[in-house]
Amino acid sequence: MRGFTYASDPPDLNFDEIDQLLDNQFEEKNNQIDAIYEAYSKAIDDAFKGASKKISVHWPKDIRLPSKSIWVGYAQDLKTRSFVNYKKGEVIIETKIKDNNIKNANKNIHQMARSLSSNNNSDIVKLDVFSKELKNNLAKTDINLKEPKPDKYNTLKLLIPENTKIKDSKIASFTKVMQKVTKTPEIGKTDTKTAQKKRDNLPKKQTKNAITQETVLNTTQNIKSGVKLELIKKGQDAILRMSIKFVNNYQKILMEENFDDVKRFSTKYNVPVSIILAIIETESSFNPRAVSAVPAFGLMQLVPKTAGVDAHNYVHGEKRIVSPDFLFDETNNLQLGTAYFKLLQSRYLRKIKDPQSRFYCAVASYNTGIGNLAKTFIKDKNLSKAALKINNMTPEQVYQYLIVNLPAQETKNYLKKIVSRKAKYEHFDS
């Protein structure tokens, strides 16, 4: 039995005693996983809180952290940040303007752009405030998570145009505008305590507007490179913001970067390429550092305790919780995500006879869990009983039943999207 060893040969046992021994060992391993994940989950929660607290010092009421389709990075001083939107196909970089110094703010913008376009993925990791907080939290515990191999090539480099420079004459015009609108010290020069005191003296509604309302003071654009620069007044702050459009066909580039792995794991685990690509697009919009509140991580949005543990056990013969960085690695994520979908179809849902019905149920389970899938059909989590009901329905009836009766609208929409997007990628299955 892989995963269990003895210091010496076990005493002679009958079959019942052996079964009991194995049951005890499995229970002990599961208890260990639960204990590790409890500490791990707290570390993740504390990382979100810790990162938010640090960011709020410079961006009060405007705290931004990574999500499923948008990765967020911050410079070391937290005053310059970037939003990489994989769904819209653009990068937004913004920085606080200090002492009306547009030139220095523009320098900070381009330093961030260079980091995003670096060859080495480690430069991206350095910008990830949440990831750094989590590593610090885990370092204070005795949790030993599986980590990824050394850093890979930064695929974001392929998506950002090489020339993001705005002409110096345009930058000079921004400086003139700043000089006109900053005759009082409130914009761009007011220190944090003074600004907070002014906000505290405003009525609540006015306070909210003073912080969140934006006014574009000046804008310029490089049409050829798809780069736009804006000077923005936001509450008491002056902000320089650059928007950069991804290169044409950026999703194709992202798909091609990982296609060899997709094809390899498709063959290994007998999951069509079209399903894998549909899941990636729906889960993360091809964002390798996707994070959701569940929390789930990476291209195929794996939850470490459930799908992550099950898939790792299936692939490597060991129940183990892996780190977010392990799941941010595209190869690791694609292998475990594809293996987990294989598990859903071939193990958990194996009693569903029709392959198309099984596919619909596997897709729903990938999003909401196998227990919730069973409850959709029979009001409890008994998969065997649910399979009996499903086997008396046609695939189309199963699909329509799920669309009507799944408890979460998110899962209904998820099923529709996967079915639609699978059709888009089916030419890769031949």
C-alpha positions in Angstrom: 0.0 0.0 0.0 1.8 3.2 -1.2 2.2 5.9 1.4 2.3 3.6 4.5 5.5 2.1 5.9 6.4 0.2 9.0 9.5 0.5 11.2 9.4 -3.3 11.4 7.3 -6.1 9.9 3.7 -5.9 11.3 2.5 -8.8 13.5 0.4 -11.5 12.0 -3.1 -10.0 11.5 -6.3 -11.4 10.1 -8.1 -9.6 7.3 -10.5 -7.7 9.6 -7.6 -6.4 11.6 -5.7 -5.4 8.5 -8.8 -3.5 7.2 -9.2 -1.7 10.6 -5.5 -0.8 10.5 -5.7 0.7 7.1 -8.9 2.5 8.0 -7.1 4.0 11.0 -4.1 5.1 8.9 -6.4 6.7 6.3 -8.3 8.5 9.0 -5.0 9.7 10.6 -3.8 11.0 7.2 -7.1 12.8 6.6 -7.0 14.4 10.1 -3.4 15.6 9.3 -4.7 17.1 6.1 -7.5 18.8 7.9 -5.2 20.2 10.6 -2.7 21.5 8.0 -5.4 23.1 5.9 -7.0 24.8 9.0 -3.7 26.6 9.6 -3.2 27.1 5.9 -6.6 28.7 5.5 -5.9 31.1 8.4 -2.6 32.0 6.8 -4.5 32.8 3.5 -7.2 34.9 5.3 -4.5 36.8 7.3 -2.6 37.4 4.0 -5.7 39.1 2.5 -6.2 41.2 5.6 -2.5 42.0 5.9 -2.1 43.0 2.3 -5.3 45.1 2.4 -4.1 46.9 5.5 -0.8 47.9 3.9 -2.5 49.0 0.7 -5.1 51.1 2.5 -2.3 53.4 3.8 -1.8 54.7 0.3 -5.1 53.8 -1.4 -7.8 54.3 1.3 -11.2 53.1 0.1 -9.6 51.9 -3.1 -8.0 48.6 -2.1 -7.3 46.3 -5.0 -6.1 42.7 -4.8 -5.8 39.9 -7.5 -9.0 38.2 -8.8 -9.8 35.5 -11.3 -9.3 37.5 -14.4 -7.3 40.5 -13.1 -3.9 40.3 -11.6 -2.8 43.2 -9.4 0.8 44.1 -8.7 2.3 46.8 -6.4 5.7 48.6 -6.4 7.7 48.2 -3.2 6.4 51.6 -1.8 2.8 50.6 -2.8 2.3 54.0 -4.4 2.5 52.6 -8.0 0.3 49.6 -9.0 -0.8 47.7 -12.0 -4.0 45.9 -13.1 -3.5 43.2 -15.7 -6.9 42.4 -17.1 -6.8 39.2 -19.0 -10.5 39.4 -20.0 -10.4 42.9 -21.5 -6.8 42.5 -22.8 -5.2 45.5 -21.2 -2.8 46.7 -18.5 -3.6 49.8 -16.4 -0.7 51.3 -14.4 -1.3 54.1 -12.0 0.8 56.1 -9.5 0.4 58.8 -6.9 1.9 62.1 -8.0 4.0 63.6 -5.3 4.8 67.4 -5.2 3.3 67.9 -8.6 6.3 66.0 -10.1 4.8 64.5 -13.3 8.3 63.5 -14.6 9.0 61.4 -11.6 5.5 59.9 -11.7 6.0 59.0 -15.4 9.3 57.4 -14.4 7.5 55.2 -11.9 4.9 54.2 -14.5 7.5 53.0 -16.9 9.5 51.2 -14.2 6.4 49.2 -13.5 5.9 48.5 -17.2 9.5 47.2 -17.4 8.9 44.9 -14.5 5.7 43.5 -16.1 7.7 42.9 -19.3 10.6 41.3 -17.7 11.9 37.9 -19.0 11.9 36.4 -15.6 8.7 35.5 -13.8 10.3 36.3 -10.4 9.9 40.0 -11.2 6.2 39.5 -11.3 6.2 37.6 -8.1 8.0 40.5 -6.4 5.0 42.7 -7.2 2.4 40.4 -5.7 1.6 41.8 -2.3 -0.8 39.0 -1.4 1.6 36.3 -2.3 4.4 37.9 -0.2 2.1 38.3 2.8 1.1 34.6 2.5 4.7 33.4 2.3 5.5 35.5 5.4 2.6 34.0 7.3 3.4 30.4 6.3 7.1 31.0 7.4 5.8 31.5 10.9 4.2 28.1 11.0 5.5 24.5 10.6 3.4 24.0 7.5 5.4 22.3 4.7 3.6 22.8 1.4 4.7 21.6 -1.9 6.4 24.4 -3.8 7.0 24.9 -7.6 10.2 24.4 -9.5 12.3 27.5 -10.2 10.8 30.4 -12.0 9.7 30.2 -15.6 9.6 32.6 -18.4 7.2 35.5 -17.9 4.5 35.1 -20.6 3.1 38.6 -19.9 6.1 39.9 -21.8 4.6 38.6 -25.0 1.3 40.5 -24.4 2.6 44.1 -23.8 3.8 46.2 -26.8 7.5 47.0 -26.7 7.0 50.8 -27.1 5.0 52.3 -24.3 6.8 55.7 -24.3 4.8 58.9 -24.5 6.6 61.9 -26.1 8.3 64.3 -23.7 6.3 67.2 -25.1 3.1 65.5 -24.1 4.5 64.9 -20.6 5.3 68.6 -20.4 1.7 69.5 -21.2 0.6 67.4 -18.2 3.0 69.4 -15.9 1.4 72.7 -17.1 -2.1 71.3 -16.3 -0.9 70.2 -12.8 0.5 73.7 -12.1 -2.9 75.3 -13.0 -5.0 73.0 -10.8 -2.7 72.7 -7.8 -2.6 76.3 -6.6 -3.8 74.9 -3.2 -1.9 72.2 -1.5 -4.7 69.7 -1.3 -3.9 68.0 -4.6 -0.8 66.0 -4.8 0.9 67.6 -1.8 -1.3 67.1 1.2 0.1 64.5 3.7 -2.0 61.5 4.7 -3.0 62.8 8.1 -4.1 66.2 6.8 -6.1 64.6 4.0 -7.8 62.2 6.4 -8.7 65.1 8.8 -10.4 67.0 5.9 -12.3 63.8 5.0 -13.4 63.2 8.6 -15.0 66.7 8.7 -17.2 66.1 5.6 -20.7 64.5 5.7 -20.7 60.8 5.0 -22.0 61.0 1.5 -19.7 63.8 0.6 -16.8 61.9 2.2 -17.4 59.0 -0.2 -17.6 61.2 -3.2 -14.5 63.1 -2.2 -12.6 59.8 -2.1 -14.0 57.9 -5.1 -15.0 60.5 -7.7 -12.5 60.9 -10.6 -11.9 63.8 -12.9 -9.8 63.5 -16.0 -7.6 66.6 -16.2 -5.6 65.8 -19.2 -5.1 62.9 -21.6 -2.9 61.9 -24.5 -2.6 58.7 -26.6 -0.1 56.9 -28.8 -2.6 55.3 -31.3 0.1 53.2 -32.9 1.0 51.3 -29.7 -2.4 51.5 -28.0 -1.0 53.4 -25.0 -3.0 56.1 -23.3 -1.8 58.4 -20.5 -4.2 60.3 -18.2 -3.9 62.9 -15.5 -6.6 62.3 -12.9 -7.9 64.1 -9.9 -9.3 61.6 -7.4 -10.4 63.0 -4.1 -7.3 64.7 -2.5 -4.9 62.9 -4.8 -3.4 63.5 -8.2 -2.8 60.3 -10.2 -1.0 59.5 -13.4 -2.5 56.5 -15.2 -1.3 54.6 -18.2 -3.5 52.2 -20.1 -1.8 49.7 -22.4 -3.7 47.4 -24.8 -2.5 43.9 -25.2 -1.1 42.9 -28.6 -3.6 41.5 -31.1 -4.7 37.9 -30.7 -3.3 37.9 -27.1 -5.5 35.0 -26.1 -4.2 32.9 -28.9 -0.7 33.7 -27.7 -1.5 32.6 -24.1 -3.2 29.4 -25.4 -0.2 28.6 -27.5 2.2 29.1 -24.6 0.5 26.3 -22.7 -0.8 24.2 -25.6 1.9 21.5 -25.4 1.0 20.9 -21.7 -2.7 20.9 -22.5 -2.2 18.4 -25.3 0.1 16.2 -23.2 -2.3 16.1 -20.2 -5.3 15.7 -22.5 -3.8 12.5 -23.8 -2.5 11.2 -20.4 -5.8 11.7 -18.6 -8.2 11.2 -21.6 -9.8 14.6 -21.3 -10.5 16.4 -24.6 -8.4 19.5 -25.3 -11.6 21.4 -25.9 -12.8 20.8 -22.4 -9.5 21.9 -20.8 -9.4 25.1 -22.9 -13.0 25.9 -22.1 -12.4 25.5 -18.4 -9.3 27.7 -18.5 -11.1 30.5 -20.4 -14.1 30.3 -18.1 -12.2 30.0 -14.8 -9.3 32.5 -15.3 -9.4 34.1 -18.8 -5.9 32.5 -19.2 -4.6 34.4 -16.2 -1.9 32.1 -14.6 -2.0 33.9 -11.3 -5.8 33.9 -10.9 -7.1 34.1 -7.4 -10.7 33.8 -6.2 -12.2 34.3 -2.8 -12.9 30.5 -2.3 -9.8 30.5 -2.4 -8.9 28.8 -5.7 -5.7 29.4 -7.6 -4.3 29.4 -11.2 -5.4 28.7 -14.7 -8.0 26.0 -13.8 -8.9 27.5 -10.4 -8.0 24.6 -8.1 -9.1 24.7 -4.4 -6.1 23.3 -2.5 -8.0 21.3 0.1 -10.5 19.5 -2.2 -9.6 19.3 -5.9 -5.9 20.0 -5.1 -5.5 17.2 -2.6 -7.6 14.7 -4.6 -5.7 15.4 -7.8 -2.3 15.4 -6.2 -3.1 12.0 -4.7 -4.3 10.7 -8.1 -1.2 12.0 -9.9 1.5 11.5 -7.3 0.1 8.8 -5.0 0.1 11.1 -2.0 -2.5 13.3 -0.3 -0.8 16.7 0.0 -1.8 20.4 0.1 0.1 22.4 -2.4 1.0 26.1 -2.2 -0.6 28.9 -4.3 2.8 29.4 -6.0 2.7 25.7 -6.9 -0.7 26.2 -8.5 0.4 29.5 -10.2 2.9 27.3 -12.2 1.0 26.6 -15.4 2.3 23.1 -15.9 1.4 22.1 -12.3 -2.0 23.6 -12.5 -2.9 22.1 -15.9 -1.8 18.6 -14.7 -3.8 18.7 -11.5 -6.8 20.4 -13.1 -7.0 17.9 -15.9 -6.5 15.0 -13.5 -9.3 16.3 -11.3 -11.7 16.5 -14.2 -10.7 12.9 -15.1 -11.4 11.9 -11.5 -14.9 13.5 -11.6 -15.8 11.5 -14.8 -14.1 8.2 -14.1 -14.4 7.8 -10.4 -17.0 10.0 -8.6 -19.5 10.0 -11.5 -18.7 6.6 -13.0 -22.2 5.3 -12.3 -23.7 7.7 -14.8 -23.9 5.6 -17.9 -24.3 8.1 -20.7 -21.0 9.9 -21.4 -22.7 13.2 -22.4 -24.8 13.2 -19.3 -21.7 12.4 -17.3 -19.9 15.3 -19.0 -22.7 17.8 -18.0 -22.6 16.6 -14.4 -18.8 16.7 -14.3 -18.8 20.3 -15.4 -21.3 21.3 -12.8 -19.4 19.4 -10.2 -16.1 21.1 -11.1 -17.8 24.4 -10.2 -20.1 23.5 -7.2 -18.8 20.2 -5.9 -20.1 16.6 -6.3 -22.2 16.8 -3.1 -24.1 19.8 -4.4 -24.5 18.1 -7.8 -26.1 15.0 -6.1 -28.4 17.3 -4.0 -29.6 18.9 -7.2 -31.2 15.6 -8.2 -32.2 13.9 -5.0 -31.9 16.5 -2.1 -29.0 14.7 -0.4 -25.3 13.9 -1.3 -25.8 10.2 -2.2 -24.2 10.0 -5.7 -25.3 6.4 -6.3 -29.0 7.4 -5.8 -28.5 10.5 -8.0 -27.0 8.4 -10.7 -30.1 6.2 -10.8 -32.3 9.2 -11.5 -29.8 10.6 -14.0 -29.7 7.3 -15.9 -33.4 7.5 -16.5 -33.0 10.8 -18.3 -31.7 11.7 -21.8 -28.6 13.9 -21.9 -30.7 16.9 -23.1 -33.0 16.3 -20.1 -30.0 16.2 -17.8 -28.7 19.5 -19.2 -32.1 21.3 -18.9 -32.7 19.9 -15.4 -29.3 21.2 -14.3 -30.0 24.6 -15.9 -33.3 24.9 -14.0 -32.5 23.2 -10.7 -28.9 23.9 -9.8 -29.0 26.0 -6.6 -26.5 28.7 -7.7 -26.9 30.9 -10.7 -23.2 31.0 -11.0 -23.1 27.2 -11.7 -25.9 27.5 -14.2 -24.0 30.2 -16.1 -20.8 28.1 -15.7 -22.3 25.1 -17.4 -23.7 27.2 -20.3 -20.3 28.8 -20.8 -18.3 25.6 -20.8 -20.7 23.9 -23.2 -20.5 26.9 -25.6 -16.7 27.4 -25.3 -16.0 23.6 -25.7 -17.7 23.8 -29.2 -15.3 26.7 -30.1 -12.2 24.6 -29.3 -13.4 21.2 -30.6 -11.3 21.4 -33.8 -8.3 20.7 -31.5 -9.7 17.3 -30.5 -9.2 15.8 -33.9 
